[in-house]
Amino acid sequence: MSLAVSARIAPSRRLRTALLLFALAQLCAAFAVGILLPERVAGAPFCAAFFLLTALCSLRGWAGATKTHRIDVSGTGAMHLTVQQEMGADALASTGTAVTLLPATLIWPSLLLLHLADADGTRHVLPVLRDSLAPAEYRALRVAIGTLSRCHERTAPTTEIL
């Protein structure tokens, strides 16, 4: 079986930087509300706790966005997803999981938000930004995903912005 597109998706530096900056902004807001100005904010302890919880969730996303993925789309439309667990590993695992494209997939010029499901019913959400791939690979993957989303009958359409 020849592959129509094979793309190795590295973690996006822009997404990781944005998550870190957002977490730092939430920590600063928690400090300002909880320590500096508690008398000027109604419910300051609850607001500070909310900001801290948001910062922790953002830091968890920042720390967890280190996996490299590989998507293989065959000429017949079959998709395989392989996840590399460690950034330092040289080669990806040779076996991938067969996945199907779900209707919630977003196709934008600068972002592909892939909603995938495997045979077990596990859903995977994979953000693919332009800095995750080489420009030629990003274009090829975008075209392949757009073609797959138009070929299959779906209950809800895939959102595509050209």
Secondary structure, 3 states (H helix, E strand, C coil): CCEEEEEEECCCHHHHHHHHHHHHHHHHHHHHHHHHCCCCCCCHHHHHHHHHHHHHHHHHHHHHCCCEEEEEEECCCCEEEEEECCCCCCCCCCCCEEEEECCCCEECCCEEEEEEEECCCCEEEEEEEHHHCCHHHHHHHHHHHHHHHHHCCCCCCCEECC
